[in-house]
Amino acid sequence: MTRRTRRTRPSPTALPGRTVPVAGSIAAQSPHHCRTSPFSSRLSYDSESMRCRKGRTPRTLILPLAPTGPMIRRMPPLLTIHFLPTTVESARLAGTVAVMIDVLRASTTVTHALAAGCDSIRPCRDVVEARQLAARPPACPDNLGPLLAGERGGTRIDGFDLGNSPSHFTTTAVGGRTIIFTTTNGTSALEHCRPADMVLVAAFCNIRAVADTLVQRNQPVHLVCAGTDGEITAEDCLCAGAIGLELQDHGGFDTHSHDATRIAISRYQQLAHDSDQLLAELRDSHGGRNLQKLGFDDDIAFACRHDTIDLVPAFDTHSSTIRTLS
Amino acid sequence: MTRRTRRTRPSPTALPGRTVPVAGSIAAQSPHHCRTSPFSSRLSYDSESMRCRKGRTPRTLILPLAPTGPMIRRMPPLLTIHFLPTTVESARLAGTVAVMIDVLRASTTVTHALAAGCDSIRPCRDVVEARQLAARPPACPDNLGPLLAGERGGTRIDGFDLGNSPSHFTTTAVGGRTIIFTTTNGTSALEHCRPADMVLVAAFCNIRAVADTLVQRNQPVHLVCAGTDGEITAEDCLCAGAIGLELQDHGGFDTHSHDATRIAISRYQQLAHDSDQLLAELRDSHGGRNLQKLGFDDDIAFACRHDTIDLVPAFDTHSSTIRTLS
């Protein structure tokens, strides 16, 4: 099955990243950043679209042949989108790939931190645990000790090195370092995904990289939206819909049989053709309104930029750390 | 604030009810049914659209004046759509109007049963409770004793008088009777709504009647989708979106501040202009696929018909019965 032409994703000229240039973004800081990052060999930088791109070739789905008799067509793996972690029991994720999505801002921050060259990220559910870990740090590659990062109520925790603004996680700030990280919604959602075979982290900045990884794995996929304070948030649903649309366009997944999955994909399709409308929806979202009240409006535009990073954060449940998927 | 022109609801000629006439529907059985029903004085029958209609006049929102100083504009009540009962804590419904939606099929059946002249409906969570109630029946107005109705796994429970096919709840079958009713999802969702000031029941057949009631109440509203076996179902979300669109068109509610509410309304707007597409989505939904497997395909088309009934079922939490809202 060859890859179908994408019909509804924003054209390069209509990308949020183009219409809302943000100071401090990786692309804005250094157009050559991607070439020098740990994943540089897989990338070329497209200055026209402000995206990092991999060379793409038409994909072929190789179906296993039955030993005898006619070929048995394997059912495509199911894509399931959960608008909140609580809408799927944790145990149901066993045997699948789970993708945690917290666009504003944990997923976006984690992806940017790894793209900026941080060694690993240790997510913690609460502030006390984060401080205890910092006092008894794991072996750090640079002997500088870990950085403490995270937020409560959206703002940086007292005494922490960094908050949760993705644009602050630059190479200068986090390159080579280990980060102990705690946020209100994202870290809990990540813990919820533990039973899965593989736990990935997605945001708008790495939609395509995540979709490519899911295609390679060819397993059932659960996209788990973190939400905000237990409420469904539009930005996470839209990002899940964007990944769903990538997989739908690819054709190797069942993106039709789950009702919430269809709802999320169609909602993204409604907004994706107009970058201003998509950004407005992010600003209007539960998480977006909270950030605006706190003065983090720039973070919303930053998080809305599509496919600026070709890297997938993966949560290793044994070591409880997030690293770049190799 | 005058009522705005509706822009995206299906035109009378594009209504699902027109393109999918179903044997056994109230309108098909007797075009004069509404005139002889308990709510006949409020209605006129529109043979062109196959809807029962109330006379409509432009609405005016009267804002309270502050005793002194400048006029204080009252915030419009918030509309909140919950894709599953589990996405809202029951206690949060206190002080609001809750509307339970289980399009396939409990809501549709309850509304049709009351429109067919049944006296009241006693919802039960489980089959044992339903049988016990039938053995010790409440005083029934016709001395005939209660009818037992409901389903498990979609099919009629052994020994019950009726299943859960709304078209079977005719005047002949249920007129004047009390019904003890238990279904897989709807009755649990109704119990979840108990803490609310008022608990209503909605389906596609009474969208406009429910919206009119909500406008009159002018309180915060929670639309609670029942889902199917704990999963989000498209048909309930679409019906919630349809009611949301009515309230959005009316203008007296805040239909914009809650993310899931915007998602539901926009999804309904996407499909509402094409009755075939809307019906196809209901057939494709989790609940719809279950019903097709069981041979209840006609029930889906029946439940998809819009505004055939101008009546609102209300759950009296003291007597635990559903009756027509007076």
Interface residues (C-beta under 8 A of the other chain):
Chain A: F83 L84 T86 T87 E231 I232 T233 A234 C237 H256 H258 D259 A260 R262 I263 S266 R267 Q270 E281 D284 S285 H286
Chain B: F83 L84 T86 T87 E231 I232 T233 A234 C237 H256 H258 D259 A260 R262 I263 S266 R267 Q270 E281 D284 S285 H286
